[in-house]
Amino acid sequence: MIIKKYTLGPVQANCYLLVCSNTKKAALIDPGDRSTEIAELISKEKYELSVIINTHGHFDHIGGNKFFSGGKVPVAAHRLEYDRIKRGGDAAMFGLDCDISPDPSIDASQTDTISFGSVNLKVLHTPGHTQGHISLYHNESASLFCGDVLFFRSIGRTDLPGGSQKQLLESIRSKLYTLPGATVVYSGHGPETSIEDEIKHNPWTAQ
């Protein structure tokens, strides 16, 4: 699987383009804004964008849904995030605008796996930052895409509507820290890290 990282939008959120090496089918995780760079790469390499996946519904993770979907590519999200996605990711709370996303058509609360080509992403429900937050794990490459749950030496904020620090820490400890230590953590903001390093060094999750 090919993994390409882009940092988009006014609050510099990470977006990930994943491509099945066998079929050139692709998934886009958390497109926070429009990006001609990503669109041009997809066209140039003849990738087939099969699904857009939102780890959660905040504006900095859904702002590019409309641009990349074009009304054709399905959007996947947990059902508990649907209302937030439909109202623009709460961008107005921060005085910002957000393109209104197409309605999600793949309910991540009803499936264990989201697939494209021969790539299978395991869906993990990881609430705490928001109630419908999901993380995505790819076993073959030991890669975790965890949105705003776990960061390098930090954790997601829990002071926004639907947030709970107790719930977030439980999600991290029971869902993420049980993954193999060598798992590479691709977060919604900031640099990559690993499960092993966060278990050892993250001050927020130390017990």
N, C-alpha and C positions, 0 to 999 in steps of 0.2 A: 504494500500500500504506500502510495506517495502522500506525504503530508507537507502542505505549504501554509505558512503562517503569514497573516496580514494584520496590521494594526490600523483600525478605521475609526472615524467619527470624532466628535468633540471631546469625548472622555477617553480616547485611545483604548478601545476595547479590541481584544484579539478575535480574529475570525480565522477559521481553518478550512482550507480546501483539501478534501481527501479524495484520492483517485484510486480506483481499482486498477492495478497494473495489468491485469489480464484482459479487461474489457473496456477500459477508459471511461467507465461510468463513474460519476463523481457525486459527492455530497458536500454541502456547504454548511458548516456549523457556525451559528451566531454571526450572520452578516450584519454588522451594526450600522452600516452606511452603504451608499452606492460606491462602486469601485470599477472604473473602466479598466484598471490594471488587471483585476481578476477576470472581468468579462472578456477582455482581449486574449488573455492566456487560455481561457476555456475554448474560445473560438480558434485560436492558432493551433492548439494541440488537438483539436477535435474531440475534446472531452464531452461527454453527455451528462449534463447536470440532472441527476435523477431525483434528488430530494434536498430540501433545506430543513435543517434541524435547529430549533431554538432550545437551548438548555433552560431558558426561562424567558419571561415576557418583558423585561425592561428594555427601554428604547434603544440603549446602546448595544443590544444584542439582536434586535429585530428590524432596525432602521433600513436595512437593505433588502428585506424580504420581497417587497413589491418590485424593486428593480430587477432582482435576479429571477424571481418567479415568472414574471411576464404573464401571469394568469395561467401558466402551463405546468410549472414545476410545483409539486405538492409541498406543503409546509407541515412539519411534524413538531408537536409540542405536547406537553402534559395537559390534560383537560382543565386542570386548576389554573392554568395560565391563559386560557382562551380569552377571558374577559379583559385581562390586562393587554394582551396583544391587540384585541379589537379596538381598544381606546388609545392606541398609540404608545404603549409601553410606559405610560405615566410621564412622558416627556414634558407635558405642561407643568408638572410640579417643579421642574427646574428651569422654566421659562424657555424651553426649546421646542422645536417642531420635529415631527417624525412622520415620514410617509406611512400611511395606513396600510398595514399588511393585509394580504389575502387571508381569509379565514383558514386556520389550520384544518387539514383534511386527514391527517394521520394522528390518532390519539395515542400518545406514547404511554399513557396510563393503562392501555389495553394490550400492550405487546412487550415481550421480553427482548426483542431484537429489531433493529432497523437495518435493512440490508440494501446494498447497491452493488451490482456486479457480483463478485464472489466474496465481497467484504461484508462481514456481519459485526455490527456494533451492539454490544450488550447494553440494555437500558437499565440504569440504576436510579431509583427514585431517591433523591438526596435533598429533602426539604430543610429549610432553616433560613436561607437567604430569601427565598419565596417558598410558598407552600407546594407549588408544582414543579420545583426545580428538578431537573434530571442531569445525570452524568452519563457518559458513554465510554465503554471500555472495549478496546480491540485486543483480543487475546494474542493473536499471532505476532503482533509488533509490541505487545505490552505497553499500549498507549492509553492514557486516560484523558478525556476531554471533560473538564469538570466545571466549566462556566465560572460562577462567582461563589463557589463553595470553599475551595482550598487554593491558596496562593503560596508563592515562595515565602516561607517563614511567616505566613499570615493566614487569615481566614476572611470570608466574605462578611460584609456589613449586615447587621440584623436590625437596624433601626428604621427600616422602611416598612410600609404596610405588608403584613404577612411574614415578617421576620421573627426568628426566635433563636437566640444564641444557644440555648440548651438543645434545641432540636438540631441546629447546625452541627454542634460538636458530636452529637449522637450519630448523625449521618456520616461524618468524617470517620469516626472511630469504628462504626459497625459496617459501613459500606465501602469506604475507600482504603482504610488502613488494613483491611483484610486482603487486599490485592497483593500480588508479588512485590517485594521490595524494590526490584529493578524497574518497576513500572514508571514510565516517563509521564509526568503530570503536565498537561497543556491547559493552562488556566485562562480565564476570561480576561485577565489583565496581568501584565508583567511577564517575567521570564519563566522558562520551564524549570521544573524541579523533579524530584523523584519521591515515591512513597517512602522509601527507606530514609532519605534525608529529612523528610518532614516528620516522620515518627521520632527521629533522633533530635531534631533541632527546632521544631516549631514551638515557640513558647506558649501559643494559644491552646495547643492540644495536649500539652504535657499533663500527666496525671500525678 
